[in-house]
């Protein structure tokens, strides 16, 4: 039984940082309006040439933001995203992803 | 003492009434200074990147949506979709050559000064019709931005007689190694009718280093033409330049308007992470932008474009960037110095319109400038509309007041309506009517 619990804890520890279970949407919204709204518009619906980023699965957004944070190019505006993603913690990324999943 | 004060107040009140000062002004303590009450009201919402508007004298409003097409809002509020782009639906007519990509798409719109007689409007858009073989790399001519005229039906339900009056404004066809490096960068795109009914077309450098200073290319230029696309006979560009050119050396002009007091043209231009600029145009003048490589002390640059150097992928002091690739390079003898440079910042000056009408009080005659900051590096986002008082010679400013709207967003398109209200398109998909009510 003890062995089973340890395995479960280990599994959850692996999953949580990746998929953001328990992420705080409200904190994500606050962070969004600090750093992202100027390009991506209200609630991540996109503006001008900056794409819509709301409505994606949380795991997708987390993967993208982590890649930007690591400096991996993913499109023509990557250099802008590098700068905005660089200071984000895992927790902030999870919160942002949770907020954006159903922001609209 | 109380009696004395009461007498003084009574005297002031009677005096004010005798002099006819409105009570509201007295209450606000603004005797002698007419600070208007400014009120924004949303007139259209849920649009897709509305970019520009044009008015008829009765309040009919044409407007563009960057990736959809041209529509009109009639005086009773009905909206008619007139001319769509590739893959648009619901329009009375459409054209497959019109497309949007990145910053490019259907942009500026104006009504002919003689609309009542000829029912003509002009529209700026990206088009694949004249690509030819110039668009296979980023270093060809690539004619992908055009200006069209249309005839509008009497019932405002359709347009016809499309005529492409300018077919050779350059377009960026492919991605490049720059920030904002996707296709479709820097098209300018604002068009306005100036003094004498001539059409002014504001362009951008389309991320090509040689564009702004090359007089045979229309990228990075402001054109002054008639409604058939012919050069104004008094344009005075340097020898060997295309005669349609009024000014050159521009980066990305999305704002242009004419000062009511003297008809002088002013542009609002995005800076490259430094120095947004307002510039008083001079016939044949050079705005001083030259992002070409191997010039002005610079070496090679990514994709032959030095516009974001010397460090294009990270934030740095805007003044260092400005020294490397200036917005207004003083080595040019024909430089038109800027009236204003946003304190050295680039926050995205997107559009500009002079405030007309006495209802604007102390702001009448100021240039309203829409700003669309993204907060890159240490630059504050600062999205706002500034009301800039320009000096009579146009070479400086007297002061700036932020328009008190009560909200901040990306202010893309500004134009005055026939009701002396400012109309504002935002990248959020709204068009606002901003009224000013005189307090005198």
Interface residues (C-beta under 8 A of the other chain):
Chain A: X35 X38 X39 X41 X42 X45 X47 X48 X49 X75 X76 X77 X79 X80 X82 X83
Chain B: X49 X66 X102 X103 X175 X179 X180 X181 X182 X183 X184 X312 X313 X314 X315 X372 X373 X374 X375 X376 X377 X381 X383 X409 X410 X412 X427 X428
